[in-house]
């Protein structure tokens, strides 16, 4: 469920970043904040378990940032 939600959010952010680059930064920060809460919460587990539980949230944050920047980069390169 989490994977599907992150994929849907990344696609939405990619389209939004292409159409409205300035507004997409606010949406990107909001999504990153939510995933950051999950990452910090999972990281409080003891030992290696905390690192393993926090890793999917960190990877998802990286994907959100990549999709937002890719949409803005595509907008910059387009002749519009």
C-alpha distances in whole Angstrom, upper triangle without the diagonal:
4,5,5,6,9,10,11,12,14,16,17,18,20,22,22,24,26,27,28,28,29,27,24,25,24,20,20,21,19,16,17,19,15,14,18,17,14,16,20,18,17,20,22,22,25,26,24,21,21,21,18,16,16,16,13,13,17,15,13,16,18,16,16,20,21,19,21,24,24,24,27,29,29,30,33,34,34,37,36
4,5,5,6,9,10,10,12,14,15,16,18,20,21,22,24,26,26,26,27,24,21,22,21,18,17,18,16,13,14,15,12,10,14,14,11,13,16,15,14,17,20,19,23,24,22,19,18,18,16,13,13,13,10,9,13,12,9,12,15,13,13,17,18,17,19,22,22,22,25,27,27,28,31,32,32,36,35
4,5,5,6,9,10,11,12,14,15,16,19,20,21,23,24,25,25,26,24,21,22,22,18,17,19,17,14,15,17,14,12,15,16,14,14,18,18,16,19,22,21,24,25,22,20,19,18,16,14,14,13,9,10,13,11,8,12,13,11,12,16,16,15,17,20,20,20,23,25,25,26,29,30,30,34,33
4,5,5,6,9,10,11,12,14,15,17,18,20,21,23,24,24,25,23,20,21,21,18,17,19,18,14,16,18,15,14,18,18,16,17,21,21,19,22,25,24,28,28,26,23,23,22,20,18,18,17,13,13,16,14,11,14,16,13,13,17,17,15,17,20,20,20,23,24,24,25,28,29,29,32,31
4,5,5,6,9,10,10,12,14,16,16,18,20,21,21,22,23,20,17,19,18,15,14,16,14,11,13,15,12,11,15,16,14,16,19,19,18,21,23,24,27,28,26,23,22,22,20,18,17,17,13,12,15,14,10,12,15,12,11,15,16,14,16,19,19,19,21,23,23,24,27,28,28,32,30
4,5,5,6,9,10,10,12,14,15,16,18,20,20,20,21,19,16,16,17,13,12,14,13,9,11,13,11,9,13,15,13,14,17,18,17,19,22,23,26,26,24,22,21,20,18,16,15,14,11,10,12,10,7,9,11,8,8,12,12,11,13,16,16,16,19,21,21,22,25,26,26,30,29
4,5,5,6,9,10,11,13,14,15,17,19,19,19,21,20,16,17,18,15,13,16,15,12,13,16,15,13,16,18,16,17,21,21,20,22,25,26,29,29,27,25,24,22,21,19,18,16,13,13,14,12,9,11,12,9,9,12,12,10,12,15,14,15,18,19,19,21,23,24,24,28,27
4,5,5,6,9,10,11,12,14,16,17,18,18,20,18,15,17,17,13,13,16,15,12,14,17,15,14,18,19,18,19,22,23,22,25,27,28,31,32,30,27,26,25,24,22,20,19,16,15,17,15,12,13,15,11,10,14,14,11,13,16,15,15,18,20,19,20,23,24,24,27,26
4,5,5,6,8,10,10,12,14,15,15,16,17,15,12,13,13,10,9,12,11,8,11,13,12,12,15,17,16,17,20,21,21,23,26,27,30,31,29,27,25,24,23,21,19,18,15,14,15,14,10,11,13,10,8,11,12,9,10,14,14,13,16,18,18,19,21,23,23,26,25
4,5,5,6,9,10,10,12,14,15,14,16,15,11,13,14,11,9,12,12,9,11,14,14,13,16,18,17,18,21,22,22,23,26,27,30,31,28,27,25,24,23,21,19,18,15,14,14,12,9,10,10,7,5,9,9,6,8,11,10,10,13,15,15,16,19,20,20,24,23
4,5,5,6,9,10,11,13,14,14,17,15,12,14,16,12,12,15,15,13,15,18,17,16,19,21,21,21,25,26,25,27,30,31,34,34,32,30,29,27,26,24,23,21,18,17,18,16,13,14,14,10,9,12,11,7,9,12,11,10,13,15,14,15,18,19,18,22,21
4,5,5,6,8,10,11,12,12,15,12,10,13,13,10,10,14,13,11,14,17,16,16,19,21,21,22,25,26,26,28,30,32,35,35,33,32,30,29,28,26,24,23,20,18,19,18,14,14,15,12,10,12,13,9,9,13,12,10,13,16,15,15,18,20,19,22,20
4,5,5,6,8,10,10,10,12,10,7,9,10,7,7,11,11,9,12,14,15,15,17,19,20,20,23,24,25,26,29,31,34,34,32,31,29,27,27,25,23,21,19,17,17,16,13,12,13,10,8,9,10,7,6,9,10,8,10,13,13,13,16,18,17,21,19
4,5,5,6,9,10,10,13,12,9,11,13,11,10,14,15,13,14,18,18,17,20,22,22,23,25,27,27,28,31,33,36,36,33,32,30,29,28,27,24,23,20,19,19,17,14,14,13,11,9,10,9,5,5,8,7,5,8,10,9,10,13,14,14,18,17
4,5,5,6,8,9,13,12,9,12,14,12,12,16,16,15,17,20,20,20,23,25,25,26,28,30,30,31,34,36,39,39,37,35,34,32,31,30,27,26,23,22,22,20,18,17,17,14,12,13,13,9,9,11,10,7,9,12,10,10,14,15,14,17,15
4,5,5,6,7,9,8,6,9,11,9,10,13,14,13,15,18,18,19,21,23,24,25,27,29,29,31,33,35,38,39,37,36,33,32,31,30,27,26,24,22,22,21,18,17,17,15,12,13,13,10,8,11,11,8,9,12,11,10,14,16,15,17,15
4,6,5,4,8,8,5,8,10,9,9,12,14,13,15,18,19,19,21,23,24,24,27,29,29,30,33,35,38,38,36,35,33,31,31,29,27,26,23,22,21,20,17,16,16,14,11,11,11,8,6,8,8,5,5,9,9,8,11,13,13,16,14
4,6,6,10,10,9,11,14,13,13,16,18,17,18,21,22,22,24,27,27,28,30,32,32,33,36,38,41,41,39,38,36,34,34,32,30,28,26,25,24,22,20,19,18,16,14,14,13,10,8,9,8,5,5,8,7,5,9,10,9,12,11
4,6,9,9,9,12,14,13,14,17,18,18,20,22,23,24,26,28,29,29,32,34,34,35,38,40,43,43,41,40,38,36,36,34,32,31,28,27,26,25,22,21,21,19,16,16,16,13,11,13,12,8,9,11,10,8,11,13,11,13,10
4,6,6,6,9,11,11,12,15,16,16,18,20,21,22,24,26,27,28,30,32,33,34,37,39,42,42,41,39,37,35,35,34,31,30,28,26,25,25,22,20,21,19,16,15,16,14,11,12,13,9,9,12,12,9,12,14,13,15,12
4,6,5,7,10,10,11,13,15,16,17,19,21,21,22,25,26,26,28,31,31,32,35,37,40,40,39,38,35,33,34,32,29,28,27,24,23,23,21,18,18,17,14,13,14,12,9,9,11,8,6,9,10,8,9,13,13,15,13
4,5,6,8,10,10,12,14,15,16,18,20,21,22,24,26,26,28,30,31,32,34,37,40,40,39,38,35,34,34,33,29,29,27,25,24,24,22,19,19,19,16,14,16,14,11,11,14,11,9,12,14,11,12,16,16,18,16
4,5,6,7,9,10,11,13,15,16,18,19,20,22,24,25,26,28,30,30,33,35,38,39,38,37,34,33,33,31,28,28,26,23,23,23,20,18,19,18,15,14,16,14,11,13,15,12,11,15,15,13,15,18,18,20,18
4,5,5,6,9,10,11,12,14,16,17,18,20,21,22,24,26,27,28,30,33,36,36,35,34,31,30,30,28,25,25,23,20,20,20,17,15,16,14,11,11,12,10,7,9,12,9,9,12,13,12,14,17,17,20,18
4,5,5,6,9,10,10,12,14,15,16,18,20,20,22,24,25,26,28,31,34,34,33,32,29,28,29,27,24,23,22,19,18,19,16,14,14,14,11,9,12,11,8,9,12,11,10,13,15,14,15,18,19,22,20
4,5,5,6,9,10,11,13,14,15,17,19,20,21,23,25,25,27,30,33,34,33,32,29,28,29,27,24,24,22,19,19,20,17,14,16,16,12,12,15,14,10,13,16,14,13,17,18,17,18,22,22,25,22
4,5,5,6,9,10,11,13,14,16,17,18,20,22,23,24,26,29,32,33,32,30,27,27,27,25,22,22,20,17,17,18,15,13,14,14,10,11,13,12,9,12,15,13,13,17,18,17,19,22,22,25,23
4,5,5,6,9,10,11,12,14,16,16,18,20,21,22,25,27,30,30,29,28,25,24,24,22,19,19,17,14,14,14,12,9,11,11,7,7,10,9,7,10,12,11,12,15,16,16,18,20,21,24,23
4,5,5,6,9,10,10,12,14,15,16,18,20,20,23,25,28,29,28,27,24,23,24,22,18,19,18,14,14,15,13,10,12,13,9,9,12,12,10,12,15,15,15,17,19,19,20,23,24,27,26
4,5,5,6,9,10,11,13,14,15,17,19,20,22,24,28,29,28,26,23,23,24,21,18,19,18,14,15,16,13,11,14,14,10,11,15,14,12,15,18,17,17,20,22,21,23,26,26,29,27
4,5,5,6,8,10,11,12,14,16,17,18,21,23,26,27,26,24,21,21,21,18,16,16,14,11,12,13,10,8,11,11,7,9,12,12,11,14,16,16,17,19,21,21,23,25,26,29,27
4,5,5,6,9,10,10,12,14,15,16,18,21,24,24,23,22,19,18,19,17,14,14,13,9,9,11,9,6,9,10,7,8,11,12,11,13,16,16,17,19,21,21,23,25,26,30,29
4,5,5,6,9,10,10,12,14,15,17,20,23,24,23,22,19,18,19,17,14,15,14,11,11,13,11,9,12,13,11,12,15,16,14,17,19,20,20,22,24,25,26,28,30,33,31
4,5,5,7,9,10,11,13,14,16,18,22,23,23,21,18,18,18,15,13,15,13,9,11,13,11,9,13,14,11,13,16,16,16,18,21,21,22,24,26,26,28,30,31,34,33
4,5,5,6,9,10,11,12,15,16,20,21,20,18,15,15,15,12,10,11,9,6,8,10,7,6,10,11,10,12,14,15,15,17,19,20,21,23,25,26,27,29,31,34,33
4,5,5,6,8,10,10,13,15,18,19,19,17,14,14,15,13,9,11,11,7,7,11,10,7,11,13,12,12,16,17,17,18,21,22,22,24,26,27,28,31,32,35,34
4,5,5,6,9,10,11,14,17,19,19,17,14,14,15,13,10,13,12,9,10,14,12,11,14,16,15,16,19,20,20,22,24,25,25,28,30,30,32,34,35,38,37
4,6,5,6,8,10,12,15,17,16,14,11,12,13,9,7,10,9,6,9,12,11,10,14,15,14,16,19,20,20,22,24,25,26,28,30,31,32,34,36,39,38
4,5,5,6,9,11,14,15,14,12,9,9,10,8,5,7,8,5,6,10,10,9,12,14,14,15,18,19,20,21,23,25,26,27,29,31,32,34,35,39,38
4,6,5,7,10,12,14,14,13,9,10,12,10,7,10,12,9,10,13,13,12,15,17,17,18,21,22,22,24,26,27,28,30,32,33,34,36,38,41,40
4,5,6,8,11,14,14,12,9,11,12,9,8,12,12,10,12,15,15,14,17,19,19,20,23,24,25,26,29,30,31,32,34,35,37,39,40,44,42
4,5,6,10,11,11,9,6,8,8,5,5,9,10,9,11,13,14,14,17,18,19,20,23,24,25,26,28,30,31,32,34,35,37,39,40,44,43
4,5,8,9,9,8,4,6,8,7,5,9,11,10,10,14,15,15,17,19,20,20,23,25,25,27,29,30,31,32,34,36,37,39,41,44,43
4,6,9,10,9,6,9,11,9,9,12,14,13,14,17,18,18,20,23,23,24,26,28,28,30,32,34,34,36,38,39,40,42,44,47,47
4,7,8,6,4,8,9,8,9,12,14,14,15,18,19,19,22,24,24,26,28,29,30,32,33,35,36,38,39,41,42,44,45,49,48
4,7,6,6,9,10,10,12,14,17,17,18,20,22,22,24,26,27,28,30,32,33,34,36,38,39,40,42,44,45,46,48,52,51
4,5,6,7,9,11,12,13,16,17,17,19,22,22,23,26,27,28,29,32,33,34,35,38,39,39,41,43,44,45,47,51,51
4,5,5,6,9,10,11,14,15,15,17,19,20,21,23,25,26,27,29,31,32,33,35,37,37,39,41,42,43,45,49,49
4,5,5,6,8,10,12,14,15,16,18,19,21,22,24,25,27,28,30,31,32,35,36,37,38,40,42,43,45,48,48
4,5,5,6,9,11,12,12,15,16,17,18,21,22,23,25,26,28,29,30,32,34,35,37,38,39,41,43,46,46
4,6,5,6,10,10,10,12,15,15,16,18,20,21,22,24,26,27,28,30,32,32,34,36,37,38,40,44,44
4,6,5,8,10,10,11,14,15,16,18,20,21,22,24,26,27,28,30,32,32,34,36,37,38,40,44,43
4,6,7,8,10,11,12,14,16,17,18,20,21,23,25,26,27,29,31,32,33,35,36,38,39,43,43
4,6,6,6,9,10,11,13,15,16,17,19,20,22,23,25,26,28,29,31,32,34,35,37,40,40
4,5,5,6,9,10,11,12,14,16,17,19,20,21,22,25,26,27,28,31,32,33,35,38,38
4,5,5,6,9,10,10,12,14,15,16,18,20,21,23,25,25,27,29,30,31,33,37,36
4,5,5,6,9,10,11,12,14,15,17,19,20,21,23,24,26,27,29,30,32,35,35
4,5,5,6,9,10,11,12,14,16,17,18,20,22,22,24,26,27,29,30,34,34
4,5,5,6,9,10,11,12,14,15,16,19,20,21,22,25,26,27,28,32,32
4,5,5,6,9,10,11,12,14,15,17,19,20,21,23,24,26,27,31,30
4,5,5,6,9,10,11,12,14,16,17,18,20,22,23,25,26,30,29
4,5,5,6,9,10,11,12,14,16,16,18,20,21,22,24,28,28
4,5,5,6,9,10,10,12,14,15,16,18,20,21,22,26,26
4,5,5,6,9,10,11,13,14,16,17,19,20,21,25,24
4,6,5,6,8,10,11,12,14,16,17,18,20,24,23
4,5,5,6,9,10,10,12,14,15,16,18,22,22
4,6,5,6,9,10,10,12,14,15,16,20,20
4,5,5,6,9,10,11,13,15,16,19,18
4,5,5,6,8,10,10,12,14,18,17
4,5,5,6,9,10,11,12,16,16
4,5,5,6,9,10,11,14,14
4,5,5,6,9,10,13,13
4,5,5,6,9,12,13
4,5,5,6,10,11
4,5,5,8,8
4,6,8,9
4,7,9
4,6
4
